[in-house]
Amino acid sequence: MLVDDARRIAAAIEERLNAGASQGLKATVRADENRPTSVPAGAGRPTFISYFIEIADGTRMASLTLGQAAGLLEDVKPDWDPDRLFDAIRAMDVSVEETP
């Protein structure tokens, strides 16, 4: 299931980075649910669930699709610091937000 893949990717990213220079980094799974406003008569109302990996270091946060997170996992090295990680995320055209 996708949720299992999302949890595995998030755990692997967090483990790899926290073993090196990015201690304190969190990678969590976020699920967005969407239901269509109209469905054909007699049909049930489906729920579509999209999974994202949110990566945060306490001052910044980025939300990646599963494909983006899997690609990041392939590229990331244990010696990356948070700045290098978020530079790589920005290079994937993903928005990085400042957090309070």
N, C-alpha and C positions, 0 to 999 in steps of 0.2 A: 504494500500500500504506500501511497505517497507520504502519509504522515510518518511512517517508519523510515522512509528515505530521508525525509526532512530532519527527523531526530538524529539519525546516524550522521548526516552531513554536519549538522550544528555541533554535535558532540566532538566530531573529528577536528573541526576547525578550532573549537575552543581548546581542546587537548593539545593540539600542535602548537598553538600560539602561547598558551599558558606555560608550556614546558620551556619556553625561551624568554625572549625579551619583552613579551607582551602580557605579562602577568596582570590579572585583574580584568582581562577582556571577557566579555560574555557573548555567547552566540545562542540565541533562543529561537524557537519556532513560533510563528504567528499564523493563525488561520483566519482567512476572510471568507465569510459565507455570503452567497448571493442567491436570491430566488427571483425567478422571472415574475413580472407583474401580471402577465396574463398567460394562460395555458389553454390548449384546446379543450373543448367540452369533454368530460369524462376522463381526462388525463389527470394524473396526480401532479402536485406542484413539486418539481425537483429542487434540490438544494445543491448548488455548485460551490465547492470549497477549493480555494486557492491557498497554497502554503508558501510562506516566505521565511527566510532566515534573517533575523535582525542581529546585527553585530554592533556592540556598543563597548566603549571604554570608559564611560563615566562623563565624558565631555562631548562625544560625538556618537552618532548612530546612523547606520545605513541599513536599508531593507533590500535584500536580494532575492531574486527568484531562485528556485531550486537549481536550475541550470547554471545561473551565475555563481551561486555558492559552490556548486560542484567544480566549476572551472577555477574558482579562487582556491579551493582546497588543493587542486593539482599544482598551482603556482606558488602557494605560500610556503615559506621556509621558517623553521623554528627561530631563527635569529632575527626575524622581522620585528621591528618595534611598531607601536601603534601608528606612527606617522607613515611608515612604509606601507602598512596594511591599508590605511585609508587612501593613500595615493593610488594603490593598485585598484581599489574599489572605484575611485573617481575615474580612473583610466578605462573602466568598463562602462562609462556613462551612467553611473548610478549616483544619485544625489546623496550627499553626506550632510546630515543636519547637526547643528550644534545643540547640545542638551544642557539644561540648567544644572 
